[in-house]
Amino acid sequence: MPLGILMLDTRFPRIEGDIGNPASFDFPVIYRRLEGVGPSDAVAAHPDKLRIMAALAVNARKLADAGAVGLSTSCGFLALFQKELEAVSPIPVETSALLLVPRLQERKVGVITASARNLTARHLAAVGVPTDTPVEGMPEDGSFAATFLADGPDLDRAAVEGEAIEAGRALMRKNPGLGAIVLECTNLPPYRQALQSALGIAVYDVLDLLRDFWKRLAPGIERG
């Protein structure tokens, strides 16, 4: 009973912890690539909704036909398409780690995102996230951006980890009293433990979302 994941069309490395690496999961996953839809198409304040939605819909049906019990996506910005994808998908959909934010509202929650400039109130509202939720972006000119936004072939893991920690520290400096952080970006889970250690705060990511999603869709199935 695999979970289906709709993947952006990328070439960057996907290390363990990244949503695009099946070793990141302790349950089965299957993938479909959204041909021609890359990071610059998805991580945008005003994406081409008709073109992206068409690719999502076609590949959602193919994943369902392949046996997927539920769907997610490899980019948190595709939260913008949550309701539209739910309407056409034959199986349940949870597009983005941003869906975790309303579920954690007993605490003050902040978000680290791939691009603060492009993560709009519309993206947040599409999955029920309060539009005043504190958000901090990864640096636009750093190693993270060179790999994951520019779809570069190389990854400097130590540099990206340092950038993620600095983004977390900036988020906490600007927003005292945060009780948790959610990582919007599906490429950031490999750095979750380092963030928690450096910041002393609970950090959640898309792997948490999908682990719970799969358990609800496949109750009683032994993981492994």
DRENPA-3360 file (N, C-alpha, C; in nm, 2 decimals, always signed):
BEGIN
1 = MPLGILML = +0.09/-0.12/+0.00/+0.00/+0.00/+0.00/+0.09/+0.12/+0.00 ~ +0.14/+0.16/-0.12/+0.24/+0.27/-0.12/+0.17/+0.41/-0.12 ~ +0.25/+0.51/-0.08/+0.21/+0.65/-0.09/+0.27/+0.70/-0.22 ~ +0.19/+0.77/-0.30/+0.24/+0.83/-0.42/+0.29/+0.97/-0.41 ~ +0.40/+1.00/-0.47/+0.46/+1.13/-0.46/+0.48/+1.19/-0.60 ~ +0.42/+1.31/-0.62/+0.43/+1.38/-0.75/+0.56/+1.46/-0.74 ~ +0.65/+1.43/-0.83/+0.79/+1.49/-0.82/+0.81/+1.60/-0.92 ~ +0.87/+1.71/-0.88/+0.91/+1.81/-0.98/+1.02/+1.75/-1.06;
9 = DTRFPRIE = +1.04/+1.81/-1.18/+1.13/+1.76/-1.28/+1.27/+1.83/-1.24 ~ +1.35/+1.75/-1.17/+1.48/+1.81/-1.12/+1.60/+1.72/-1.14 ~ +1.72/+1.77/-1.13/+1.84/+1.69/-1.14/+1.93/+1.70/-1.01 ~ +1.89/+1.78/-0.92/+1.98/+1.80/-0.80/+1.98/+1.67/-0.72 ~ +2.09/+1.66/-0.63/+2.10/+1.54/-0.55/+1.99/+1.53/-0.45 ~ +1.94/+1.40/-0.42/+1.84/+1.38/-0.32/+1.89/+1.28/-0.22 ~ +1.95/+1.34/-0.12/+2.02/+1.25/-0.01/+1.91/+1.19/+0.08 ~ +1.95/+1.10/+0.16/+1.85/+1.04/+0.25/+1.79/+1.15/+0.34;
17 = GDIGNPAS = +1.67/+1.15/+0.36/+1.59/+1.26/+0.43/+1.52/+1.34/+0.33 ~ +1.56/+1.35/+0.21/+1.49/+1.43/+0.10/+1.37/+1.34/+0.06 ~ +1.26/+1.41/+0.03/+1.14/+1.34/-0.01/+1.16/+1.25/-0.14 ~ +1.26/+1.29/-0.22/+1.28/+1.21/-0.34/+1.37/+1.09/-0.33 ~ +1.41/+1.06/-0.21/+1.49/+0.94/-0.18/+1.40/+0.84/-0.11 ~ +1.38/+0.73/-0.17/+1.29/+0.63/-0.10/+1.34/+0.58/+0.03 ~ +1.47/+0.59/+0.06/+1.53/+0.55/+0.18/+1.49/+0.64/+0.30 ~ +1.43/+0.76/+0.27/+1.38/+0.85/+0.37/+1.25/+0.80/+0.44;
25 = FDFPVIYR = +1.19/+0.69/+0.39/+1.07/+0.64/+0.44/+1.08/+0.50/+0.50 ~ +1.00/+0.47/+0.60/+0.99/+0.34/+0.65/+0.86/+0.27/+0.61 ~ +0.81/+0.32/+0.50/+0.69/+0.26/+0.43/+0.71/+0.28/+0.28 ~ +0.63/+0.20/+0.20/+0.66/+0.21/+0.05/+0.61/+0.34/-0.01 ~ +0.68/+0.39/-0.11/+0.64/+0.50/-0.18/+0.67/+0.48/-0.33 ~ +0.59/+0.54/-0.42/+0.61/+0.54/-0.56/+0.60/+0.68/-0.61 ~ +0.68/+0.70/-0.72/+0.70/+0.84/-0.77/+0.64/+0.85/-0.92 ~ +0.60/+0.98/-0.95/+0.58/+1.02/-1.09/+0.64/+1.16/-1.10;
33 = RLEGVGPS = +0.71/+1.17/-1.21/+0.78/+1.30/-1.24/+0.68/+1.39/-1.32 ~ +0.67/+1.51/-1.28/+0.60/+1.61/-1.35/+0.69/+1.67/-1.46 ~ +0.69/+1.61/-1.58/+0.78/+1.65/-1.68/+0.76/+1.79/-1.72 ~ +0.87/+1.86/-1.72/+0.87/+2.00/-1.76/+0.83/+2.10/-1.65 ~ +0.80/+2.05/-1.53/+0.76/+2.14/-1.42/+0.87/+2.13/-1.32 ~ +0.96/+2.24/-1.32/+1.07/+2.24/-1.23/+1.06/+2.33/-1.11 ~ +1.17/+2.35/-1.04/+1.16/+2.44/-0.92/+1.12/+2.58/-0.95 ~ +1.17/+2.64/-1.06/+1.13/+2.77/-1.09/+0.98/+2.79/-1.12;
41 = DAVAAHPD = +0.92/+2.68/-1.17/+0.78/+2.68/-1.20/+0.70/+2.68/-1.07 ~ +0.74/+2.59/-0.97/+0.66/+2.57/-0.85/+0.69/+2.68/-0.74 ~ +0.82/+2.71/-0.72/+0.85/+2.80/-0.62/+0.84/+2.95/-0.67 ~ +0.71/+2.99/-0.69/+0.68/+3.11/-0.75/+0.56/+3.18/-0.68 ~ +0.57/+3.31/-0.68/+0.45/+3.38/-0.62/+0.33/+3.37/-0.71 ~ +0.35/+3.36/-0.84/+0.24/+3.36/-0.93/+0.27/+3.25/-1.04 ~ +0.25/+3.12/-1.00/+0.28/+3.01/-1.09/+0.18/+3.00/-1.20 ~ +0.21/+2.93/-1.31/+0.12/+2.90/-1.42/+0.03/+2.79/-1.37;
49 = KLRIMAAL = -0.08/+2.83/-1.31/-0.17/+2.73/-1.24/-0.23/+2.63/-1.34 ~ -0.27/+2.68/-1.45/-0.33/+2.58/-1.55/-0.24/+2.48/-1.59 ~ -0.11/+2.52/-1.63/-0.01/+2.42/-1.67/+0.03/+2.32/-1.56 ~ +0.05/+2.37/-1.44/+0.09/+2.29/-1.33/-0.02/+2.20/-1.29 ~ -0.14/+2.25/-1.28/-0.26/+2.17/-1.24/-0.28/+2.06/-1.34 ~ -0.26/+2.08/-1.47/-0.28/+1.98/-1.57/-0.18/+1.86/-1.55 ~ -0.06/+1.90/-1.52/+0.04/+1.79/-1.49/+0.01/+1.72/-1.36 ~ -0.03/+1.79/-1.26/-0.07/+1.72/-1.13/-0.18/+1.63/-1.15;
57 = AVNARKLA = -0.28/+1.67/-1.23/-0.40/+1.59/-1.24/-0.37/+1.46/-1.32 ~ -0.30/+1.47/-1.43/-0.27/+1.35/-1.51/-0.19/+1.25/-1.43 ~ -0.09/+1.30/-1.36/+0.00/+1.21/-1.28/-0.06/+1.16/-1.15 ~ -0.15/+1.23/-1.10/-0.23/+1.18/-0.98/-0.30/+1.06/-1.02 ~ -0.37/+1.06/-1.13/-0.45/+0.95/-1.18/-0.36/+0.83/-1.21 ~ -0.24/+0.85/-1.26/-0.15/+0.74/-1.29/-0.09/+0.68/-1.16 ~ -0.07/+0.76/-1.06/-0.02/+0.70/-0.93/-0.14/+0.62/-0.87 ~ -0.26/+0.67/-0.88/-0.37/+0.59/-0.82/-0.38/+0.46/-0.90;
65 = DAGAVGLS = -0.37/+0.46/-1.03/-0.38/+0.34/-1.11/-0.27/+0.24/-1.07 ~ -0.15/+0.30/-1.03/-0.04/+0.21/-0.99/-0.05/+0.16/-0.85 ~ -0.16/+0.19/-0.78/-0.18/+0.14/-0.65/-0.16/+0.23/-0.53 ~ -0.12/+0.35/-0.56/-0.10/+0.45/-0.44/-0.23/+0.46/-0.36 ~ -0.22/+0.47/-0.23/-0.33/+0.49/-0.14/-0.36/+0.64/-0.11 ~ -0.26/+0.72/-0.14/-0.27/+0.86/-0.11/-0.16/+0.94/-0.19 ~ -0.17/+1.07/-0.20/-0.08/+1.15/-0.28/-0.02/+1.26/-0.20 ~ +0.11/+1.29/-0.23/+0.17/+1.41/-0.18/+0.26/+1.47/-0.30;
73 = TSCGFLAL = +0.33/+1.57/-0.27/+0.41/+1.63/-0.37/+0.55/+1.66/-0.32 ~ +0.65/+1.68/-0.41/+0.79/+1.70/-0.37/+0.82/+1.85/-0.35 ~ +0.72/+1.94/-0.34/+0.74/+2.08/-0.32/+0.63/+2.14/-0.23 ~ +0.67/+2.20/-0.12/+0.58/+2.25/-0.03/+0.50/+2.37/-0.09 ~ +0.55/+2.43/-0.19/+0.47/+2.54/-0.26/+0.35/+2.49/-0.33 ~ +0.35/+2.36/-0.36/+0.23/+2.31/-0.42/+0.11/+2.30/-0.33 ~ +0.13/+2.34/-0.21/+0.01/+2.37/-0.12/-0.09/+2.45/-0.19 ~ -0.05/+2.54/-0.28/-0.14/+2.63/-0.35/-0.25/+2.55/-0.43;
81 = FQKELEAV = -0.22/+2.42/-0.46/-0.30/+2.34/-0.54/-0.38/+2.23/-0.46 ~ -0.38/+2.24/-0.32/-0.44/+2.14/-0.24/-0.58/+2.12/-0.27 ~ -0.66/+2.22/-0.28/-0.81/+2.20/-0.30/-0.84/+2.15/-0.44 ~ -0.77/+2.21/-0.54/-0.79/+2.17/-0.68/-0.75/+2.02/-0.70 ~ -0.64/+1.98/-0.64/-0.59/+1.85/-0.66/-0.68/+1.75/-0.59 ~ -0.73/+1.78/-0.47/-0.83/+1.70/-0.40/-0.95/+1.68/-0.48 ~ -0.99/+1.78/-0.56/-1.11/+1.77/-0.64/-1.10/+1.68/-0.76 ~ -0.98/+1.65/-0.81/-0.97/+1.57/-0.92/-0.90/+1.43/-0.89;
89 = SPIPVETS = -0.84/+1.42/-0.78/-0.77/+1.30/-0.74/-0.86/+1.19/-0.70 ~ -0.84/+1.07/-0.74/-0.93/+0.96/-0.70/-0.89/+0.90/-0.56 ~ -0.78/+0.96/-0.50/-0.73/+0.91/-0.37/-0.70/+1.04/-0.29 ~ -0.69/+1.02/-0.15/-0.66/+1.14/-0.07/-0.53/+1.21/-0.10 ~ -0.53/+1.34/-0.07/-0.41/+1.43/-0.10/-0.37/+1.51/+0.02 ~ -0.24/+1.51/+0.05/-0.18/+1.61/+0.14/-0.05/+1.66/+0.07 ~ -0.06/+1.78/+0.02/+0.04/+1.83/-0.07/+0.17/+1.88/+0.00 ~ +0.16/+1.93/+0.12/+0.27/+2.01/+0.17/+0.28/+2.00/+0.32;
97 = ALLLVPRL = +0.40/+2.01/+0.37/+0.43/+2.02/+0.52/+0.36/+2.14/+0.58 ~ +0.32/+2.24/+0.50/+0.24/+2.35/+0.56/+0.11/+2.31/+0.62 ~ +0.06/+2.19/+0.58/-0.06/+2.14/+0.65/-0.04/+2.11/+0.79 ~ +0.08/+2.09/+0.84/+0.11/+2.07/+0.98/+0.09/+2.19/+1.07 ~ +0.10/+2.31/+1.01/+0.09/+2.43/+1.09/-0.04/+2.44/+1.17 ~ -0.16/+2.43/+1.10/-0.28/+2.44/+1.18/-0.30/+2.33/+1.28 ~ -0.23/+2.21/+1.26/-0.24/+2.10/+1.36/-0.15/+2.12/+1.48 ~ -0.07/+2.23/+1.48/+0.02/+2.25/+1.59/-0.01/+2.39/+1.66;
105 = QERKVGVI = -0.13/+2.43/+1.64/-0.16/+2.57/+1.68/-0.18/+2.58/+1.83 ~ -0.17/+2.48/+1.91/-0.16/+2.49/+2.05/-0.03/+2.56/+2.09 ~ +0.06/+2.56/+1.99/+0.19/+2.63/+2.01/+0.20/+2.74/+1.90 ~ +0.29/+2.84/+1.93/+0.32/+2.94/+1.83/+0.42/+2.88/+1.73 ~ +0.38/+2.87/+1.61/+0.45/+2.80/+1.50/+0.51/+2.90/+1.40 ~ +0.64/+2.88/+1.37/+0.70/+2.95/+1.26/+0.74/+2.86/+1.15 ~ +0.77/+2.91/+1.03/+0.79/+2.84/+0.91/+0.93/+2.88/+0.85 ~ +1.01/+2.78/+0.82/+1.13/+2.80/+0.73/+1.09/+2.76/+0.59;
113 = TASARNLT = +1.11/+2.85/+0.50/+1.07/+2.82/+0.36/+1.19/+2.83/+0.26 ~ +1.17/+2.77/+0.15/+1.28/+2.78/+0.04/+1.29/+2.92/-0.01 ~ +1.18/+3.00/-0.01/+1.18/+3.13/-0.06/+1.07/+3.22/+0.01 ~ +1.11/+3.30/+0.10/+1.02/+3.39/+0.17/+0.96/+3.49/+0.08 ~ +1.03/+3.53/-0.03/+0.98/+3.63/-0.12/+0.86/+3.57/-0.20 ~ +0.86/+3.44/-0.23/+0.76/+3.38/-0.31/+0.65/+3.31/-0.24 ~ +0.67/+3.28/-0.11/+0.56/+3.22/-0.03/+0.46/+3.32/+0.01 ~ +0.35/+3.32/-0.06/+0.25/+3.43/-0.04/+0.14/+3.39/+0.06;
121 = ARHLAAVG = +0.06/+3.49/+0.09/-0.06/+3.46/+0.18/-0.15/+3.36/+0.11 ~ -0.16/+3.36/-0.02/-0.24/+3.26/-0.09/-0.19/+3.12/-0.07 ~ -0.06/+3.10/-0.07/-0.01/+2.96/-0.04/-0.05/+2.92/+0.10 ~ -0.04/+3.01/+0.19/-0.07/+2.97/+0.33/-0.22/+2.95/+0.35 ~ -0.30/+3.03/+0.30/-0.45/+3.02/+0.31/-0.50/+2.90/+0.25 ~ -0.44/+2.85/+0.14/-0.48/+2.73/+0.07/-0.49/+2.61/+0.15 ~ -0.40/+2.61/+0.26/-0.40/+2.49/+0.35/-0.43/+2.53/+0.49 ~ -0.50/+2.64/+0.51/-0.55/+2.68/+0.64/-0.45/+2.73/+0.73;
129 = VPTDTPVE = -0.34/+2.78/+0.68/-0.24/+2.84/+0.77/-0.27/+2.99/+0.79 ~ -0.27/+3.04/+0.91/-0.29/+3.18/+0.94/-0.19/+3.26/+0.86 ~ -0.24/+3.36/+0.79/-0.15/+3.44/+0.70/-0.05/+3.53/+0.78 ~ -0.07/+3.54/+0.91/+0.03/+3.61/+0.99/+0.13/+3.52/+1.05 ~ +0.14/+3.39/+1.01/+0.23/+3.30/+1.06/+0.38/+3.35/+1.03 ~ +0.47/+3.35/+1.13/+0.60/+3.40/+1.10/+0.67/+3.31/+1.00 ~ +0.74/+3.37/+0.91/+0.81/+3.29/+0.80/+0.95/+3.35/+0.78 ~ +1.05/+3.26/+0.77/+1.19/+3.30/+0.74/+1.23/+3.21/+0.62;
137 = GMPEDGSF = +1.29/+3.28/+0.52/+1.34/+3.21/+0.40/+1.48/+3.17/+0.41 ~ +1.52/+3.07/+0.33/+1.66/+3.04/+0.31/+1.72/+3.15/+0.22 ~ +1.85/+3.17/+0.24/+1.91/+3.29/+0.16/+1.90/+3.27/+0.01 ~ +1.87/+3.38/-0.06/+1.85/+3.37/-0.20/+1.98/+3.35/-0.28 ~ +2.09/+3.38/-0.22/+2.22/+3.37/-0.29/+2.32/+3.27/-0.23 ~ +2.26/+3.17/-0.16/+2.35/+3.08/-0.09/+2.35/+2.94/-0.16 ~ +2.41/+2.85/-0.09/+2.43/+2.71/-0.14/+2.29/+2.64/-0.16 ~ +2.20/+2.66/-0.07/+2.07/+2.60/-0.09/+2.01/+2.65/-0.22;
145 = AATFLADG = +2.01/+2.78/-0.24/+1.94/+2.83/-0.37/+2.02/+2.78/-0.49 ~ +2.15/+2.77/-0.49/+2.22/+2.72/-0.60/+2.19/+2.58/-0.64 ~ +2.16/+2.50/-0.54/+2.13/+2.36/-0.57/+1.98/+2.34/-0.59 ~ +1.89/+2.38/-0.50/+1.75/+2.35/-0.50/+1.66/+2.44/-0.58 ~ +1.70/+2.57/-0.59/+1.61/+2.66/-0.66/+1.67/+2.67/-0.81 ~ +1.80/+2.67/-0.82/+1.86/+2.68/-0.96/+1.87/+2.54/-1.02 ~ +1.83/+2.43/-0.95/+1.85/+2.29/-0.99/+1.99/+2.26/-1.03 ~ +2.08/+2.29/-0.94/+2.22/+2.26/-0.97/+2.25/+2.12/-0.94;
153 = PDLDRAAV = +2.36/+2.07/-1.00/+2.40/+1.92/-0.99/+2.47/+1.89/-0.87 ~ +2.52/+1.99/-0.79/+2.60/+1.96/-0.67/+2.54/+2.01/-0.55 ~ +2.57/+1.94/-0.43/+2.52/+1.98/-0.30/+2.63/+1.99/-0.20 ~ +2.64/+2.11/-0.14/+2.73/+2.13/-0.03/+2.65/+2.11/+0.10 ~ +2.64/+1.99/+0.15/+2.56/+1.96/+0.26/+2.59/+2.05/+0.38 ~ +2.71/+2.06/+0.42/+2.75/+2.14/+0.53/+2.71/+2.29/+0.52 ~ +2.72/+2.34/+0.40/+2.68/+2.48/+0.38/+2.53/+2.50/+0.39 ~ +2.46/+2.40/+0.33/+2.31/+2.41/+0.34/+2.26/+2.40/+0.49;
161 = EGEAIEAG = +2.33/+2.31/+0.56/+2.29/+2.29/+0.70/+2.32/+2.42/+0.78 ~ +2.43/+2.49/+0.75/+2.46/+2.61/+0.82/+2.36/+2.72/+0.78 ~ +2.32/+2.72/+0.66/+2.22/+2.82/+0.62/+2.08/+2.80/+0.68 ~ +2.04/+2.67/+0.69/+1.92/+2.64/+0.76/+1.92/+2.68/+0.91 ~ +2.03/+2.65/+0.97/+2.04/+2.69/+1.12/+2.03/+2.84/+1.13 ~ +2.10/+2.91/+1.05/+2.10/+3.06/+1.05/+1.95/+3.11/+1.03 ~ +1.88/+3.05/+0.93/+1.75/+3.09/+0.91/+1.66/+3.06/+1.03 ~ +1.68/+2.95/+1.10/+1.61/+2.92/+1.22/+1.64/+3.02/+1.33;
169 = RALMRKNP = +1.76/+3.05/+1.35/+1.80/+3.15/+1.45/+1.74/+3.29/+1.42 ~ +1.74/+3.33/+1.29/+1.68/+3.45/+1.26/+1.53/+3.45/+1.28 ~ +1.46/+3.34/+1.25/+1.32/+3.33/+1.28/+1.29/+3.34/+1.43 ~ +1.37/+3.28/+1.51/+1.35/+3.29/+1.66/+1.38/+3.42/+1.71 ~ +1.49/+3.49/+1.66/+1.52/+3.62/+1.71/+1.40/+3.72/+1.68 ~ +1.34/+3.71/+1.56/+1.23/+3.80/+1.52/+1.10/+3.76/+1.59 ~ +1.09/+3.64/+1.64/+0.96/+3.59/+1.69/+0.98/+3.52/+1.82 ~ +1.01/+3.59/+1.93/+1.03/+3.52/+2.06/+0.90/+3.44/+2.10;
177 = GLGAIVLE = +0.93/+3.33/+2.16/+0.82/+3.25/+2.21/+0.77/+3.14/+2.12 ~ +0.84/+3.12/+2.01/+0.80/+3.02/+1.92/+0.81/+2.88/+1.99 ~ +0.70/+2.80/+1.96/+0.70/+2.67/+2.02/+0.74/+2.56/+1.93 ~ +0.74/+2.58/+1.80/+0.77/+2.48/+1.70/+0.80/+2.55/+1.57 ~ +0.88/+2.48/+1.49/+0.91/+2.52/+1.35/+0.87/+2.42/+1.25 ~ +0.81/+2.46/+1.14/+0.77/+2.36/+1.03/+0.86/+2.40/+0.91 ~ +0.92/+2.30/+0.85/+1.00/+2.32/+0.73/+0.91/+2.30/+0.61 ~ +0.88/+2.41/+0.54/+0.80/+2.40/+0.42/+0.87/+2.32/+0.31;
185 = CTNLPPYR = +1.00/+2.33/+0.30/+1.07/+2.27/+0.19/+1.10/+2.12/+0.21 ~ +1.07/+2.04/+0.11/+1.09/+1.90/+0.12/+1.24/+1.86/+0.11 ~ +1.33/+1.95/+0.08/+1.47/+1.92/+0.07/+1.54/+1.95/+0.20 ~ +1.47/+2.00/+0.30/+1.53/+2.04/+0.43/+1.52/+1.94/+0.54 ~ +1.44/+1.83/+0.53/+1.44/+1.73/+0.64/+1.58/+1.67/+0.67 ~ +1.68/+1.66/+0.58/+1.81/+1.61/+0.62/+1.87/+1.69/+0.73 ~ +1.83/+1.81/+0.75/+1.89/+1.91/+0.84/+1.81/+1.93/+0.97 ~ +1.70/+1.85/+0.98/+1.61/+1.87/+1.09/+1.68/+1.85/+1.23;
193 = QALQSALG = +1.75/+1.74/+1.24/+1.82/+1.71/+1.37/+1.92/+1.82/+1.41 ~ +1.99/+1.87/+1.31/+2.09/+1.97/+1.34/+2.01/+2.10/+1.38 ~ +1.90/+2.13/+1.32/+1.82/+2.24/+1.36/+1.77/+2.23/+1.50 ~ +1.72/+2.11/+1.53/+1.66/+2.10/+1.67/+1.77/+2.11/+1.77 ~ +1.89/+2.06/+1.74/+2.00/+2.07/+1.84/+2.05/+2.21/+1.86 ~ +2.05/+2.28/+1.75/+2.11/+2.42/+1.75/+2.01/+2.52/+1.81 ~ +1.88/+2.49/+1.79/+1.77/+2.59/+1.83/+1.70/+2.55/+1.96 ~ +1.71/+2.42/+2.00/+1.64/+2.38/+2.12/+1.49/+2.39/+2.11;
201 = IAVYDVLD = +1.44/+2.36/+1.99/+1.29/+2.37/+1.97/+1.25/+2.26/+1.88 ~ +1.13/+2.21/+1.89/+1.07/+2.11/+1.80/+1.07/+2.15/+1.66 ~ +1.11/+2.07/+1.57/+1.11/+2.10/+1.42/+1.04/+1.99/+1.35 ~ +0.94/+2.02/+1.27/+0.86/+1.93/+1.19/+0.88/+1.94/+1.04 ~ +0.86/+1.84/+0.97/+0.88/+1.84/+0.82/+0.79/+1.75/+0.75 ~ +0.80/+1.75/+0.62/+0.71/+1.67/+0.53/+0.71/+1.52/+0.57 ~ +0.83/+1.47/+0.62/+0.83/+1.33/+0.65/+0.74/+1.30/+0.77 ~ +0.72/+1.39/+0.86/+0.63/+1.38/+0.97/+0.48/+1.37/+0.92;
209 = LLRDFWKR = +0.46/+1.47/+0.83/+0.33/+1.47/+0.76/+0.29/+1.34/+0.70 ~ +0.38/+1.29/+0.62/+0.35/+1.17/+0.54/+0.35/+1.05/+0.62 ~ +0.43/+1.04/+0.72/+0.42/+0.92/+0.81/+0.28/+0.91/+0.87 ~ +0.23/+1.02/+0.92/+0.10/+1.02/+0.98/-0.01/+0.99/+0.87 ~ +0.01/+1.05/+0.76/-0.09/+1.04/+0.64/-0.10/+0.89/+0.61 ~ +0.02/+0.83/+0.59/+0.02/+0.69/+0.55/-0.04/+0.60/+0.66 ~ -0.01/+0.62/+0.78/-0.07/+0.54/+0.89/-0.23/+0.55/+0.89 ~ -0.28/+0.67/+0.86/-0.42/+0.69/+0.85/-0.48/+0.62/+0.73;
217 = LAPGIERG = -0.41/+0.61/+0.62/-0.46/+0.55/+0.50/-0.44/+0.39/+0.50 ~ -0.34/+0.35/+0.57/-0.31/+0.20/+0.57/-0.31/+0.15/+0.72 ~ -0.41/+0.16/+0.79/-0.41/+0.12/+0.93/-0.39/-0.03/+0.94 ~ -0.31/-0.07/+1.04/-0.28/-0.21/+1.06/-0.17/-0.27/+0.97 ~ -0.12/-0.19/+0.88/-0.01/-0.25/+0.79/+0.12/-0.23/+0.86 ~ +0.19/-0.34/+0.87/+0.32/-0.34/+0.94/+0.42/-0.26/+0.85 ~ +0.49/-0.16/+0.92/+0.59/-0.08/+0.84/+0.72/-0.16/+0.83 ~ +0.80/-0.12/+0.73/+0.92/-0.19/+0.71/+0.96/-0.20/+0.56;
% end
